[in-house]
Every structure is written in C-alpha cells, then in structure tokens.
Amino acid sequence: MQGRHTGPFVRYREGRLDQAVPPTGREIDCERIHVLHLREGRVVGHEAVRDDVTTLQQLGVLPPSPTAALRTAVWKVSGRAARAAEEVTRRAAEAASSV
C-alpha cells in the first residue's frame, strides 16, 4: 500500500475504537495481504495481514514523538478521534451497502 496520509488512520480492537491518528500528510509504503474467500462468485470471507507497526512508524507515531503524542492525545480528549471513527465506519457501511 502506498499513499499519503490525508485522513484519520483508525484502528479497532475487538469491535471498539482502539486508536485514531490525525492526518499527518506523510507518505506511506507498506505491505498488506488480503485473502478473499469466494463461494459461487461471491466474497464470503476476508482475512487481512497488515503491517500496522511499519505504517505507524512511517506516520511518526511509533516511537511516539512528543508532537505526535500530543496531537493524538488532543484528538482523543476533544472527541475528534471518536467522530473520525464514526465517519470512517459510516463511509465503510455506505460502501458495503452499495455493492
């Protein structure tokens, strides 16, 4: 996966928001593997192996610099992290329902 981090990087754990990283504008380049399980031409399952550590390192979140830690903390305390997660979830649901 290659790109520029222009929106929130949202990570969930056990169905709950675990972390939301505010946009950094940094370039990322990391490996992702997605395995789709097909039955009768339809996707019936999905597994992903992602290198989130490398992604977070490239975004400057790991190890956390004082600036990155402060930005992430402000996002969490202000409620922006939760709102970003809700928006990401809404967009994903819309995309899934349009298929």
C-alpha positions in Angstrom: 0.0 0.0 0.0 1.3 3.4 -1.0 -0.1 6.8 -0.4 -0.3 10.0 1.6 -1.9 10.1 5.0 -4.7 12.7 4.4 -7.4 11.3 6.7 -7.6 9.7 10.1 -5.9 6.3 10.5 -8.4 4.4 12.6 -7.7 1.1 14.2 -10.3 -1.1 16.0 -9.7 -3.8 18.6 -12.5 -6.3 19.4 -15.0 -4.1 17.6 -14.1 -0.9 19.6 -12.1 2.1 18.7 -8.5 1.5 19.8 -6.7 4.4 18.2 -7.3 7.3 15.7 -4.3 9.1 14.4 -4.9 12.5 12.9 -3.8 13.2 9.4 0.0 13.8 9.1 0.4 14.4 5.4 3.3 11.9 5.4 3.9 9.3 2.6 3.5 5.7 3.5 4.6 2.5 1.7 3.9 -0.8 3.5 2.9 -4.4 2.8 -0.7 -5.7 3.1 -2.1 -9.1 2.2 -5.8 -9.7 1.8 -7.2 -13.2 1.3 -10.8 -13.3 0.0 -12.8 -16.5 0.4 -15.1 -17.0 -2.6 -18.2 -19.1 -2.9 -20.2 -19.2 -6.2 -18.5 -16.0 -7.3 -19.3 -14.0 -4.1 -16.9 -13.0 -1.3 -18.0 -14.9 1.8 -15.0 -14.2 3.9 -12.0 -11.9 4.3 -8.7 -12.2 6.1 -6.0 -9.5 6.3 -2.4 -9.4 7.3 -1.3 -5.9 7.8 2.0 -4.3 9.0 0.5 -1.6 11.2 3.8 -1.2 13.0 5.6 -0.1 9.9 2.7 2.1 8.9 2.7 3.8 12.3 6.5 4.2 12.2 6.2 5.9 8.8 3.5 8.2 10.2 5.8 9.2 13.1 3.5 7.6 15.7 6.0 4.8 16.7 8.1 5.6 18.6 5.9 8.5 19.6 7.5 11.8 19.2 6.3 14.4 21.7 4.4 16.3 18.9 2.7 13.1 17.6 1.8 12.0 21.1 0.3 15.5 21.9 -1.7 15.6 18.6 -3.1 12.1 19.2 -4.0 12.9 22.9 -5.7 16.2 21.8 -7.7 14.3 19.2 -8.8 11.8 21.8 -9.7 14.3 24.6 -11.5 16.6 22.2 -13.7 13.8 20.9 -12.3 14.2 17.3 -10.9 10.7 17.4 -14.4 9.2 18.2 -16.0 11.4 15.5 -13.4 10.4 13.0 -14.0 6.7 13.8 -17.8 7.2 13.4 -17.2 8.8 10.0 -14.9 6.0 8.8 -17.4 3.5 10.0 -20.3 5.3 8.2 -18.4 5.5 4.9 -17.4 1.8 5.1 -21.1 0.9 5.7 -22.2 3.0 2.8 -19.6 1.5 0.5 -20.6 -2.0 1.6 -24.3 -1.4 1.0 -23.7 0.0 -2.5 -22.2 -3.3 -3.7 
